[in-house]
Amino acid sequence: MLNQVIVFVLLGAPMTDIDFSITPTPIDQSKAIYATSERLSIKHHNFDNVYLNDFLNGLIEVTDYLTSARRTSGASEIEKIKLKHQPKIKQELNRQGLGRPEHDNERRKKITVRYLFERLNLSVNNSTVVIADTGDSLFGSLDLTIHDQTEFLCPAYYLSRGFAVPAAIGAQLANSRLRPLVIVGDGAFQMTGMEVSTIARFGLNPIVVILNNKGYGTERPIIDGPFNDLLSWDYSRIPQVIGYGKGFVIESEEELDRAMFESEKIYDRELCLLDVRLDKRDGSAALKRITEVFHSRAH
């Protein structure tokens, strides 16, 4: 009888508490192949400059390890990934108004967390540094595709809430070639968001996307109550207060498309602040997974 050898293959999945529900990582590194956007690890050996796409294409070509059906399915998925992120496709979407749906009633759909991150993904390029705050700002950002060098900043702990807006100042002053795409919840913004005053002082131009669900969306699914609610701010008017930048109110998919287009093409040298008004029960798939675990423990 042959001995069975179990090998774990992780494709771009960060080995963090987010993915393992606040438990110790259950994967034995000596039995794992770990491929990310910038390196490949097999057991305890690291191979730099072997990218996830290369690894996947190589895996597909190994006929000894993949059946014909799996190989065909895998190749199809790779082609979808390539197609989705082709620069020509992105340029055409920009030219047409950033890929708005064909029918007006479709374009007026209520904005959702899912659509928000799908649209933000189109704006991530080689000149972008993504800066995510804690909570669903981070959970949703895990699905963004970071191109070439991995320019992605986020805090390691939930108690670091309020990281993103101040971090944008340091990131852009350190590398003026990069434009920060800041993703922050309304709770975190109310803690440190007034640092946009410093952004104005130094003439920086981040795009600040506020996930406005009127409270602490990460905590509501665990234990709900009025302690999770926040006083509503009119975030889009903050640029008027500081006399710098452009504010947008986002309630539909169409308004998000238009705001991102203007932020990138018209107000590309200014602070752009997007007040994205989400349903307070909406959240990313990752948020739903992790809060289900906490909810079961709390009850």
Backbone as a ProteinNet text record, in pm:
[ID]
protein_1_A
[PRIMARY]
MLNQVIVFVLLGAPMTDIDFSITPTPIDQSKAIYATSERLSIKHHNFDNVYLNDFLNGLIEVTDYLTSARRTSGASEIEKIKLKHQPKIKQELNRQGLGRPEHDNERRKKITVRYLFERLNLSVNNSTVVIADTGDSLFGSLDLTIHDQTEFLCPAYYLSRGFAVPAAIGAQLANSRLRPLVIVGDGAFQMTGMEVSTIARFGLNPIVVILNNKGYGTERPIIDGPFNDLLSWDYSRIPQVIGYGKGFVIESEEELDRAMFESEKIYDRELCLLDVRLDKRDGSAALKRITEVFHSRAH
[TERTIARY]
85.1	0	89	60.6	141.9	110.7	215	195.1	135.4	36.6	-24.9	49.8	76.2	143.4	47.1	14.6	-75.7	7.8	-18.2	51.7	-52.2	-30	-118.2	-65.2	-151.2	-114.6	-196.2	-129.6	-196.5	-166.9	-269.8	-254.5	-297.2	-202.4	-229.2	-307.2	-331.2	-408.5	-315	-330	-242.5	-263.8	-157.5	-169.1	-181.4	-302.1	-327.6	-449.3	-475.2	-591.5	-721.8	-719.4	-840.6	-886.4	-790.4	-824.2	-842.9	-791.5	-800.8	-883.4	-966.8	-1065.2	-1002.8	-900.6	-836.9	-787.2	-735.2	-676.7	-534.2	-449.2	-313.7	-319.8	-226.9	-224.8	-212.4	-310.7	-310.1	-227.5	-153	-80.5	66.6	116	256.1	336.3	424.9	499	583.8	627.3	709.7	629.5	496.7	411.4	329.7	383.8	305.9	381	305.8	352.7	273.5	343.6	279.2	319.5	225.4	252.4	177.5	250	190	225.4	187.7	211.8	359.2	444	583.5	685.9	642.2	739.3	671.5	753.3	704.9	785.9	716.1	782.2	739.2	836.9	810.8	881.7	803.2	854.9	921.8	1050	1119.8	1211.7	1193	1276.5	1197.9	1258.4	1194.1	1252.6	1164.4	1206.2	1148.4	1233.9	1189.9	1166.6	1081.5	1053	987.3	927.4	839.8	698.2	626.7	500	383.7	275.9	158.9	109.4	102.7	54.7	144.8	276.9	371.3	353.3	334.8	319	192.2	84.4	-41.5	-31.6	31.8	48.1	133.7	239.8	323.9	249.2	164.4	87.1	-9.7	-66.8	-160.7	-91.6	34.7	106.7	160.1	156.3	208.6	100.9	102	-4.6	-0.4	114.9	122.8	43.2	13.9	-53.4	-196.4	-232.7	-366.3	-435.8	-558.8	-636.3	-668.3	-710.4	-741.5	-852.5	-953	-1064.6	-1020	-938.6	-890.3	-800.6	-718.1	-625.6	-702.2	-808	-888.3	-956.7	-1009.9	-1076.2	-979.1	-859.1	-759.1	-714.9	-692.9	-650.4	-756.1	-882.7	-990.8	-988.9	-964.5	-960.7	-845.3	-729.7	-614.9	-645.3	-709.6	-742.8	-840.7	-933.1	-1025.6	-951.7	-854.8	-775.9	-700.1	-637.4	-561.8	-653.9	-768.7	-862.1	-912.4	-941.7	-998.4	-904.1	-774.4	-678.7	-594.3	-632.7	-557.5	-565.1	-453.2	-455.5	-548.8	-556.5	-643.9	-789.8	-827.7	-964.5	-992.7	-896.3	-914.3	-925.6	-841.9	-847.5	-981.6	-1033.8	-1163.2	-1273.6	-1266.3	-1365	-1361.3	-1239.9	-1226.1	-1287.9	-1261.5	-1310.5	-1462.7	-1523.6	-1668.5	-1737	-1660.6	-1721.5	-1703.8	-1592.8	-1554	-1652.8	-1688.5	-1761.2	-1898.9	-1969.8	-2104.3	-2195.8	-2290.4	-2384.5	-2463	-2518.9	-2579.6	-2709.4	-2788.5	-2920	-2919	-2995.7	-2998	-3042.5	-3147.2	-3194.6	-3090.1	-3000.6	-2891.7	-2790.4	-2763.8	-2661.9	-2705	-2835	-2883.4	-2895.3	-2840.7	-2845.4	-2780.8	-2839	-2782.8	-2640.1	-2553.1	-2413.2	-2401.5	-2317.4	-2291.9	-2142.3	-2106.5	-1964.6	-1899.3	-1968.7	-1912.4	-1880.1	-1976.8	-1952.6	-1843.4	-1841.9	-1740.7	-1600.6	-1571.3	-1435.4	-1406.5	-1508.3	-1488.2	-1449.2	-1513.4	-1481.8	-1347.1	-1317	-1187	-1073.9	-1100	-997.1	-952.4	-1043.1	-1007.8	-913.8	-912.1	-830.9	-692.8	-666.9	-535.8	-439.1	-333.2	-233	-93.8	5.8	144.3	176.6	87.5	110.1	23.1	-33	-124	-60.8	-77.9	-50.6	-183.9	-229	-355.3	-328.1	-405.1	-391	-526.4	-534.8	-662	-660.6	-768.9	-784.7	-837.2	-860.5	-908.7	-1055.4	-1105.4	-1244.5	-1267.4	-1386.4	-1420.1	-1338.3	-1277.2	-1185.1	-1072	-1022.9	-917.2	-972.1	-1082.4	-1136.1	-1171	-1238.1	-1274.2	-1153.8	-1050.9	-930.3	-848.9	-874.4	-799.4	-823.5	-933.8	-964.9	-911.1	-846.2	-788.3	-662.9	-639.3	-519.4	-413.7	-303	-192.2	-94.2	-62.1	18.9	167.7	251.7	397	439.9	501.8	541.7	417.3	424.7	309.7	306	232.4	220	86.1	86.8	-35.2	1.3	-63.7	-34.9	-162	-148.4	-262.1	-208.8	-288.9	-245.1	-261	-182.4	-183.7	-291.6	-339.7	-431.7	-558	-668.9	-796.5	-792.9	-715.6	-707.5	-625.7	-577.3	-505.3	-599.9	-728.4	-828.3	-791.9	-804.3	-767.5	-632.3	-577.5	-443.4	-437.2	-540	-525.6	-501.2	-581	-566.9	-429.7	-384.4	-248.3	-141.2	-162.1	-62.6	-47.6	-155.1	-148.3	-50.1	-42.5	51.3	194.8	228.1	363.2	397	301	327.3	355.1	276.5	296	416.5	445.5	566.8	691.4	683.1	796.6	817	708.3	718.2	611.1	649.5	553.8	500.3	559.3	511.6	382.8	356.8	240.6	123.2	4.8	-115.7	-188.4	-206.6	-274	-421.9	-466.1	-608	-640	-703.6	-727.3	-868	-878.5	-1007.3	-1026.5	-1128.2	-1142.4	-1290.4	-1323.3	-1460	-1493.2	-1623.6	-1661.4	-1619	-1616.6	-1570.8	-1424.5	-1343	-1199.8	-1175	-1252.1	-1232.9	-1264.3	-1366.2	-1400.7	-1293.8	-1204.6	-1095.4	-979.6	-940.2	-817.8	-835.6	-958.7	-980	-947	-943.9	-912.4	-767	-690.1	-555.7	-560.1	-680.6	-690.5	-644.4	-645.5	-592.2	-443.1	-371.2	-228.4	-210.5	-300.6	-297.3	-310.4	-401.3	-418.4	-293.7	-238.4	-120.3	-5.3	14.9	126.4	85.8	-38.6	-82	-81.5	-117.9	-119.4	-253.3	-257.3	-377	-431.8	-446.5	-502.8	-651	-696.2	-839.7	-881.2	-966.7	-1010.1	-1152.5	-1168.4	-1298.9	-1350.2	-1458	-1514.2	-1630.8	-1618	-1726.3	-1823.6	-1924.4	-2016.4	-2138.9	-2135.1	-2251.7	-2307	-2274.3	-2327.8	-2294.1	-2173.4	-2134.1	-2026.1	-2011.7	-1905.7	-1958.9	-1943.3	-1998	-1934.4	-1811.7	-1746.4	-1807.4	-1854.7	-1904.6	-2053.9	-2129.8	-2275	-2311.9	-2248.8	-2288.7	-2251.1	-2162.7	-2119.8	-2213.7	-2220.3	-2315.1	-2367.7	-2493.4	-2548.4	-2607.5	-2616.7	-2673.6	-2644.6	-2704	-2683.2	-2539.6	-2460.3	-2319.7	-2239.2	-2298.1	-2229.6	-2262.6	-2353.3	-2396.9	-2310.3	-2302.2	-2223.9	-2311	-2272.4	-2333.5	-2292.4	-2389.8	-2359.8	-2292.2	-2187.6	-2121.2	-2152.6	-2150.6	-2158.1	-2014.6	-1958.7	-1815.9	-1780.3	-1873.2	-1842	-1814.4	-1853.7	-1832.8	-1703.5	-1632.2	-1506.7	-1407.5	-1395.5	-1306.9	-1344	-1472.5	-1511.9	-1462.5	-1464.4	-1420.3	-1272.6	-1191.1	-1046.1	-1003.6	-1097.6	-1065.4	-974	-989.1	-899.3	-963.8	-961.4	-1008	-1151.2	-1197.1	-1330.2	-1400.8	-1528.5	-1606.5	-1716.7	-1750.5	-1854.8	-1946	-2074	-2169.1	-2200.5	-2184.6	-2203.6	-2316.4	-2425.6	-2535.9	-2572.6	-2517.1	-2548.7	-2421	-2430.7	-2317	-2274.6	-2371.9	-2342.1	-2264.9	-2306.7	-2238.6	-2095.5	-2072.4	-1936.2	-1851.3	-1906.2	-1832.8	-1793.1	-1889	-1863	-1759.2	-1771.9	-1679.2	-1537	-1520.3	-1386.4	-1329.3	-1414.2	-1367.9	-1318.1	-1395.8	-1356.4	-1233.2	-1225.5	-1109.3	-981.1	-990.3	-870.9	-839.3	-941.7	-920.7	-931.3	-1011.7	-1034.7	-965.9	-985.7	-930.1	-810.5	-729.4	-619.9	-507.6	-504.2	-399.9	-449.9	-571.5	-632.3	-671.9	-697.8	-762.7	-903.7	-940.7	-1077.4	-1134.6	-1248.7	-1308.1	-1446.1	-1460.8	-1583.9	-1661.5	-1779.6	-1869.4	-1959.2	-1919.7	-1991.2	-2093	-2221.2	-2326.9	-2382.7	-2338.4	-2370.3	-2481.9	-2550.9	-2645.8	-2570.1	-2621.5	-2545.6	-2531.7	-2608.4	-2597.6	-2511.5	-2464.8	-2384.9	-2240.5	-2172.6	-2032.3	-1970.1	-1838.5	-1766.5	-1785.2	-1751.1	-1760.9	-1667.2	-1548.9	-1452.8	-1505.6	-1568.3	-1626.1	-1734	-1817.8	-1925.7	-1870.9	-1763.2	-1705.2	-1651	-1575.3	-1508.1	-1606.6	-1709.7	-1804.8	-1898.2	-1921.1	-2000.4	-1933.4	-1800.6	-1727.3	-1740.1	-1720.4	-1729.3	-1871.4	-1970.2	-2110.2	-2144	-2097.6	-2125.7	-2060.6	-1941.7	-1875.2	-1941.8	-1991.2	-2052.7	-2188.2	-2249.6	-2383.2	-2381
-119	0	124.5	216.1	335.4	433.3	499.6	603.9	727.8	784.3	904.4	1027.6	1120	1244.5	1359.5	1436.4	1548.8	1674.8	1744.5	1868.6	1980.4	2087.1	2202.5	2300.1	2343	2441.9	2567.2	2676.1	2803.2	2899.4	2945.4	3032.4	3174.3	3255.1	3394.9	3417.8	3314	3330.1	3366.2	3485.3	3522.3	3429.5	3386.1	3300.4	3389.7	3441.8	3534.3	3488.3	3556.9	3522.3	3546.9	3633.2	3657.9	3530.3	3454.8	3334.2	3212.2	3215.9	3099.5	3125.6	3231.1	3257.1	3268.2	3349.4	3380.3	3254.1	3160.6	3039.4	3025.6	2949.7	2927.7	2865.6	2905.2	2852.5	2701.1	2627.6	2481.4	2413.1	2489.1	2430.8	2412.8	2292.8	2260.1	2309.5	2407.6	2467.5	2365.4	2259.5	2158.7	2075.5	2092.4	2017.4	2112	2232.3	2333.6	2393.5	2426.4	2508.8	2638.8	2749.2	2877.7	2975.5	3008.8	3099.3	3230	3342	3474	3557.1	3683.8	3770.5	3801.3	3770.4	3809.8	3701.2	3584.4	3480.7	3344.7	3240.6	3103.9	3034.9	2966.4	2890.3	2744.7	2654.8	2511.8	2456.6	2406.2	2368.4	2490.7	2481.9	2594.8	2667.4	2640.3	2702	2812.8	2929.5	3044.8	3072.1	3101.7	3130.2	3265.9	3367.5	3501.7	3511.8	3607.4	3637.9	3522.7	3430.6	3330.4	3373.3	3428.6	3493	3394.9	3435.5	3349.1	3303.9	3397.3	3362.8	3258.7	3275	3178.2	3041.4	3041.6	2914.7	2843.2	2919.4	2859.3	2802.4	2878.5	2828.6	2702.5	2701.5	2582.5	2464	2491.2	2384.5	2322.2	2406.4	2358.2	2266.8	2298.6	2223.7	2089	2065.9	1940	1832.6	1761.3	1663.8	1545.1	1521	1408.1	1432.1	1559.2	1590.5	1642	1669.9	1722.4	1639.2	1608.4	1540.2	1638.9	1588.1	1674.1	1772.2	1725.7	1814.1	1927.2	1893.4	1997	2095.1	2042	2128.1	2228.3	2182	2270.4	2376.7	2333.3	2427.8	2530.6	2484.5	2576.5	2677.2	2628.9	2719.8	2825.2	2782.6	2877.5	2986.6	2948.6	3047.2	3144.1	3092.5	3180.2	3280.8	3237.4	3327.6	3435.3	3397	3495.3	3602.2	3559.4	3654.2	3749.3	3694.5	3777.9	3877.6	3827.8	3913.5	4027	3994.3	4093.1	4210.4	4183.5	4287.6	4336.9	4305.9	4356.2	4507.9	4574.3	4721.2	4773.5	4704.7	4751.8	4749.4	4645.6	4637.5	4752.9	4778.8	4886.6	5021.6	5046	5171.4	5189.3	5080.6	5087.9	5117.2	5057.4	5085.9	5232.7	5287.5	5429.4	5517	5480.9	5560.1	5561.7	5450.7	5438	5480.9	5534	5572.7	5467.6	5393	5296.2	5181.8	5124.8	4999.3	5005	5112.5	5119.9	5019.2	4959.9	4868.2	4935.8	4856.9	4908.6	4984.6	4936.3	4995.8	5087.4	5198.2	5297.5	5238.5	5151	5095.1	5007.3	4946.7	4867.3	4959.8	5073.9	5165.4	5231.6	5236.1	5301.6	5204.7	5086.1	4989.9	5047.2	5014.9	5058.8	5006.5	5092.6	5053.2	4943.4	4846.8	4737.3	4725.8	4658.2	4636	4557.3	4458.2	4376.4	4459.5	4541.1	4623	4725.9	4781.2	4881.2	4827.7	4708.8	4657	4606.9	4559.9	4522.7	4645.3	4758.7	4881.3	4939.3	4935.5	4985.1	4904	4776.2	4689.7	4740.6	4802.2	4855.7	4976	5040.6	5161.4	5134.6	5011.6	4977.6	4953	5033.2	5017.2	5032.9	5045.7	5051.2	5179.1	5277.2	5404	5416.6	5305.1	5306.1	5239.7	5301	5231.7	5219.3	5097.9	5074.2	5076.6	5157.1	5166.7	5136.6	5025.9	4980.8	4990.3	5040.8	5044.1	4908.8	4894.7	4769	4746.9	4628	4596.4	4559.4	4591.9	4549.7	4623.5	4734.9	4800.5	4705.4	4633.1	4534.9	4405.9	4355	4228.1	4235.8	4343.1	4359.2	4380.6	4446.9	4475.2	4350.6	4242.6	4119.8	4067.3	4107.9	4062.2	4155.1	4264.8	4354	4291.4	4321.8	4272	4380.9	4355.9	4451.3	4414.5	4509.3	4480.6	4506.3	4425.3	4438.5	4437.9	4545.5	4549.8	4553.8	4484.8	4477.4	4600.8	4702.8	4826.2	4822.7	4764	4747.6	4763.6	4857.8	4884.3	4867.8	4802.7	4788.8	4763.6	4791.2	4764.6	4617.4	4571.5	4429.7	4395.2	4492.8	4463.7	4548.8	4490.7	4561.4	4690.5	4690.5	4809.8	4921.1	4897.8	5001.7	5084.2	5077.6	5150.5	5298.7	5353.9	5493.1	5507.3	5396.5	5393.8	5459.8	5440	5458.5	5602.5	5697.6	5835.5	5893.6	5884	5931.7	5856.2	5725.6	5647.4	5696	5747.9	5798.7	5914.8	5994.4	6107.9	6057.2	5963.4	5909.3	5837.6	5761.1	5683.9	5775.1	5882.2	5968.1	6060	6102.6	6182.5	6097.4	5967.7	5877.5	5847	5840.7	5810.1	5890.5	6004.5	6095.5	6041.9	5934.9	5876.8	5797.1	5759.8	5676.9	5762.3	5729	5795.9	5699.9	5736.2	5645	5627.4	5503.1	5469.7	5424.2	5512.3	5490.3	5434.1	5319.4	5255.5	5251.9	5321.8	5341.6	5340.4	5278.8	5281.5	5415.3	5442.7	5571.2	5581.2	5467.7	5470.3	5507	5447	5477.7	5620.7	5665.4	5802.3	5905.1	5879.7	5976.2	5984.6	5886.2	5891.2	5977.7	5962.1	6029	6098.1	6101	6154.5	6300.8	6375.5	6517.7	6542.7	6434	6448.4	6487	6490.8	6545.1	6690.1	6754.5	6890.2	6892.1	6791.7	6780.9	6745.1	6662.9	6630.2	6757.9	6846.2	6973.6	7060.8	7061.9	7146	7112.5	6982.8	6940.4	6919.9	6948.9	6939.3	6797.8	6700.8	6561	6528.4	6414.5	6385.9	6244	6191.4	6057.4	6053.4	5934.4	5908.3	5837.5	5900.8	5845.5	5793.5	5663.1	5598.8	5562	5625.4	5601.2	5503.9	5389.1	5291.7	5338.4	5410.4	5475.2	5387.4	5307	5226.6	5270.3	5393.7	5458.5	5383.5	5325.3	5258.8	5156.1	5070.3	4969.6	4839.8	4829.3	4717.3	4584.5	4586.4	4461.5	4404.5	4491.6	4446.7	4412.4	4474.5	4451.1	4302.5	4227.1	4086.7	4000.5	4049.6	3970.7	3994	4117.1	4157.8	4295.5	4303.4	4430.1	4509.6	4638.9	4728.3	4871.8	4966.4	5108.1	5154.2	5077.1	5113.1	5098.9	5036.7	5023.6	5136.6	5225.7	5332.9	5457.7	5534.5	5657.6	5776.3	5893	6015.5	6031.8	6057.3	6070.9	6204.2	6198.2	6318.6	6332.4	6453.7	6476.6	6481.8	6363.7	6352.5	6424.5	6428	6487.5	6636.9	6701	6845.2	6879.6	6779.4	6806.3	6883.4	6852.5	6935.5	7084.1	7115.3	7256.1	7316.9	7236.4	7285	7321.1	7235.3	7259.6	7340.1	7367.8	7448.3	7379.5	7247.9	7173	7040.6	7006.8	6876.5	6875.9	6757.5	6737.6	6625.1	6648.8	6548.5	6491	6365.1	6297.2	6220.6	6216	6130.2	6012.7	5890.5	5770.3	5687.2	5672.4	5587.9	5481.6	5491.3	5395.7	5354.6	5248	5202.2	5309.6	5373.9	5477.8	5593.5	5634.1	5745.1	5707.1	5581.4	5537.1	5541.2	5490.3	5493.7	5636.1	5727.5	5866	5929.8	5904.2	5963.7	5914.1	5785.1	5732.1	5787	5800.3	5858.1	6000.8	6081.6	6220.3	6227.9	6139	6138.7	6108.6	6022.6	5981.3	6072.5	6132.9	6208.2	6359.3	6405.1	6549.5	6606.8	6539.5	6587.3	6501.6	6463.6	6369.5	6431.4	6564.6	6630.6	6678.3	6637.5	6684.9	6568.6	6600.5	6506.3	6480.2	6354.2	6316.8	6231.2	6272	6203.8	6151.2	6019.2	5954.3	5902.8	5958.7	5915.4	5806.1	5678.8	5565.4	5516.7	5542.4	5515.9	5374.9	5284.6	5143	5105	4996.7	4939.9	4890.2	4917.4	4883.9	4733.9	4652.5	4507	4446.8	4529.8	4480.3	4460.4	4367	4342.2	4247	4238.8	4149.4	4004.2	3912.2	3769.6	3733.5	3794.4	3765.5	3812.5	3929.5	3979.8	3885.2	3838	3748.4	3618.6	3567.2	3442.5	3460.4	3566.1	3582	3620.8	3700.8	3740.8	3626.6	3532.3	3415.2	3335	3325.9	3253.6	3326.1	3457.3	3533.2	3532.6	3538.8	3539.8	3409.7	3297.1	3168.3	3158.1	3216.4	3213.5	3307.1	3420.7	3519	3471.6	3378.9	3332.6	3184.9
0	0	0	-92.4	-104.7	7.6	57.1	157.6	91.4	153	99.6	149.7	59	93.3	62.1	162.3	143.4	123.1	13.1	-17.6	-26.7	46.8	41	-63.7	-154	-254.8	-229.3	-193.7	-166	-280.9	-347.6	-463.5	-427.5	-383.1	-351.9	-224.8	-146.8	-22.8	92.1	150.3	262.2	381.5	442.1	560.3	683.4	703.8	813.9	891.9	1003.7	1084.8	1010.5	908.2	830.7	760.8	710	634.9	723.8	845.4	931.7	1057.3	1050.7	1156.9	1296	1307.5	1436.1	1505.6	1430.1	1486.9	1434.3	1502.8	1450.7	1311.4	1225.2	1088.9	1091.2	1035.1	1045.3	936.7	860.8	748.4	783.2	764.6	787.4	667.3	690.3	579.4	503.8	571.5	506	406.3	407.7	315.2	227.5	207.9	136.7	19.1	-84.6	-196	-187.5	-173.9	-147.1	-256.7	-344.1	-455.9	-434.7	-443.8	-430.7	-553.6	-550.2	-665.6	-687.5	-589.8	-604.2	-572.1	-525.8	-496.3	-488.5	-489	-476.9	-368.3	-278	-172	-182.1	-185.6	-182.6	-60.5	33.7	164.7	227.3	257	319.9	221.2	91.5	-11.8	-80.8	-92.5	-154.2	-292.1	-387.3	-523.7	-562.5	-565.5	-601.1	-751.2	-789	-929.5	-1004.2	-930.4	-992.7	-955.8	-1052.4	-1022.2	-1027.5	-963.8	-952.5	-1089.8	-1186.1	-1319.8	-1386.5	-1369.9	-1426.5	-1362.9	-1231.5	-1161	-1206.6	-1221	-1263.7	-1405	-1495.9	-1632.5	-1634.8	-1552.1	-1545.2	-1488.2	-1388.7	-1327.6	-1427.7	-1510.6	-1611.4	-1712.2	-1745	-1847.5	-1798.9	-1670.1	-1616.4	-1628.2	-1737	-1763.4	-1668.2	-1605.4	-1513	-1386.3	-1356	-1231.1	-1250.6	-1375	-1399.9	-1505.8	-1485.4	-1587.4	-1698.5	-1809.6	-1922.7	-1887.9	-1816.8	-1781.3	-1691.4	-1592	-1500.6	-1573.7	-1663.3	-1736.2	-1821.5	-1887.2	-1969.6	-1885	-1771	-1681.5	-1628.1	-1590.4	-1536.8	-1639.7	-1763.4	-1870	-1895.6	-1889.6	-1911.4	-1806.2	-1679.5	-1572	-1590.6	-1633.6	-1656.4	-1765.6	-1873.4	-1981.8	-1936.1	-1846.1	-1793	-1714	-1634.2	-1554.8	-1646.2	-1749.5	-1843.4	-1911.6	-1958.5	-2030.2	-1942.9	-1817	-1726.4	-1703.8	-1707.5	-1670	-1786.7	-1909.3	-2023.6	-2028.7	-2046.6	-2054.3	-2163	-2278	-2385.6	-2343.2	-2269.1	-2220.7	-2125.9	-2037.9	-1940.1	-2010.1	-2114.1	-2186.6	-2255.6	-2309.2	-2377	-2277.3	-2159.5	-2056	-2016.4	-2005.1	-1971.8	-2080.9	-2205.1	-2317.6	-2322	-2283.5	-2289.3	-2159.6	-2066.6	-1939.2	-1833.3	-1845.1	-1742.7	-1727.1	-1837.7	-1835.6	-1774.4	-1796.8	-1742.1	-1812.7	-1742.4	-1805.3	-1916.5	-2005.7	-2127.1	-2100.3	-2006.8	-1985	-1863.6	-1874.9	-1767.5	-1634.9	-1639.3	-1512.9	-1446.5	-1528	-1471.9	-1405.5	-1470.8	-1420.4	-1290	-1264.8	-1143.6	-1026.5	-1041.1	-932.2	-806.6	-693	-564.6	-550.1	-503.4	-486.7	-381.1	-406.6	-313.5	-289.4	-182.4	-153.1	-265.9	-315.6	-423.4	-546.7	-591.5	-710.4	-684.4	-563.3	-528.8	-552.3	-499.6	-512.7	-654	-724.3	-864	-945.6	-918.1	-991.9	-949.9	-821.8	-776.7	-838.1	-860.9	-918.6	-1054.8	-1130.5	-1262.3	-1252.4	-1137.9	-1121.4	-1063	-1022.4	-966.4	-1081.3	-1085.8	-1191.9	-1132.7	-1219.4	-1172.9	-1096.5	-1101.7	-1031.4	-906.7	-862.7	-748.4	-627.5	-512.5	-386.9	-313.8	-291.8	-221.7	-71.5	0.8	146.2	207.9	279.1	335.6	486.6	541.7	686.8	734.5	864.1	918.7	882.6	912.4	886.1	741.4	689.2	553.8	449.1	484.7	392.5	355.6	455.1	431.7	372	427.8	380	231.9	191.8	51.3	-38	15	-64.7	-95.4	-23.2	-49.5	-190.1	-252.7	-387.5	-495.7	-458	-557.9	-618.4	-744.3	-813.3	-814.5	-746	-740.2	-851.1	-937.6	-1055.2	-1028.7	-1095.9	-1086.6	-938.9	-893.8	-753.6	-665.2	-554.1	-464.5	-374.8	-418.7	-341.7	-268.2	-149.6	-70.6	76.1	142.4	282.5	364.6	479.4	570	710.2	812.4	950.2	983.4	1080.2	1115.3	1217.1	1291.4	1401.1	1390.4	1438.8	1432.3	1514.2	1622.6	1707	1642.6	1521.5	1446.3	1361.2	1390.5	1312.1	1302.1	1182.2	1158.3	1091.9	1044.7	985.3	847.7	765.6	621.5	577.3	625.5	576.9	613.3	740.2	769.1	692.4	671.1	598.1	454.8	396.9	259.7	248.4	355.7	354.6	347.2	435.7	435.6	306.8	253.9	132.1	13.7	-0.5	-117.3	-101.7	19.2	38.7	17	48.7	27.5	-119.5	-196	-339	-411.3	-463.8	-527.2	-659.1	-711.7	-837.1	-816.4	-693.1	-664.2	-615.1	-663.3	-614.2	-520.7	-395	-301.4	-334.4	-331.6	-332.6	-191	-115.9	26.5	45.7	111.8	137.3	288.3	336.6	480.4	517.8	631	680.7	744.7	759.2	818.3	964.1	1036	1174.9	1186	1100.9	1101.1	1054.3	956.2	906.5	1013.5	1094.7	1198.7	1307.4	1311.9	1409.2	1362	1237.1	1189.4	1054.9	1002.8	868.9	851.4	959.9	946.5	906.3	894.8	839.7	692	632.8	497.2	495	610.9	619.2	586.3	635.4	602.8	456.1	403.4	260.3	178.2	218.2	148.4	163.4	281.1	307.6	215.3	190	105.8	-40.6	-73.8	-212.6	-267.5	-184.1	-227.9	-294.7	-363.9	-445.2	-430.4	-310.2	-297.3	-334.7	-371.8	-384	-255.5	-177.5	-49.5	-64.3	-51	-65.7	73.9	115.7	248.4	237.4	304.2	310.2	418.8	376.3	469.3	492.2	596.8	635.4	770.8	806.5	927.4	1056.2	1059.3	1182.9	1163.3	1261.9	1261.2	1200.2	1068.4	994.5	1026.9	1077.2	1115.2	1242.8	1330.3	1460.2	1458.9	1369.3	1367	1354	1262.5	1248.7	1368.4	1455	1570.8	1687.3	1733.8	1838.4	1799.6	1765.3	1717.8	1832.4	1811.8	1910.8	1872.6	1941.5	1908.3	1926.9	2001.3	2020.7	1891.1	1789	1660.2	1564.1	1603.2	1514.2	1532.2	1424.8	1425.1	1384	1429.5	1378.5	1232.4	1147.3	1004.4	974.6	895	844.6	696.2	648.9	504.5	452.8	432.7	399.2	269.5	176.2	45.7	54.6	166.4	180.3	254	298	368.4	280.6	150.1	66.9	69.5	84.3	95.2	225.9	331.3	462.8	460.3	397.8	396.2	274.6	182.7	64.8	-33.1	-44.7	-132.9	-170.4	-298.6	-342.3	-390.7	-425.9	-482.1	-407.5	-370.2	-299.9	-386.9	-363.5	-440.1	-344.2	-376.2	-306.6	-398.4	-347.2	-428.1	-368.2	-442.7	-398.5	-502.3	-623	-729.1	-801	-879.5	-957.9	-1058.5	-1120.5	-1218.4	-1155.3	-1035.8	-968.3	-932.1	-897.3	-869	-995.5	-1106.7	-1233.5	-1270.3	-1258.1	-1295.7	-1202.7	-1072.2	-975.7	-998	-1024.7	-1049.1	-1178.6	-1280.6	-1407	-1385.4	-1313.8	-1290.3	-1200.6	-1101.9	-1011.8	-1086.7	-1187.6	-1262.6	-1379.9	-1440.4	-1564.1	-1548.3	-1453.9	-1441	-1316.8	-1203.7	-1076.9	-1034.3	-1131.3	-1104.3	-1022.3	-1009.6	-930.8	-795	-758.7	-634.7	-544.9	-420.2	-330	-381.2	-392.5	-429.2	-316.7	-264	-150	-189.4	-185.9	-228.6	-107.7	-86.9	20	-37.3	-18.5	-76	26.6	1.3	98.3	78.6	165	155.6	252.2	219.3	314.2	436.6	555.3	676.1	697.5	625.4	636.6	526	436.3	324.7	370.3	306.2	340.6	241.1	243.7	153.9	197.6	106.9	138.9	254.1	255.9	363	498.2	499.4	625.6	676.3	586.3	627.8	685.6	626	676.9	817.8	838.6	967.4	1076.9	1044.4	1147.2	1185.1	1093.6	1129.7	1240.3	1233.5	1337.6	1471.1	1471.2	1595.2	1651.5	1561.7	1605.8	1679	1623.1	1686.5	1823.9	1839	1968.3	2069.7	2019.2	2108.6	2158.5	2086	2125.2	2163.8
[MASK]
+++++++++++++++++++++++++++++++++++++++++++++++++++++++++++++++++++++++++++++++++++++++++++++++++++++++++++++++++++++++++++++++++++++++++++++++++++++++++++++++++++++++++++++++++++++++++++++++++++++++++++++++++++++++++++++++++++++++++++++++++++++++++++++++++++++++++++++++++++++++++++++++++++++++++++

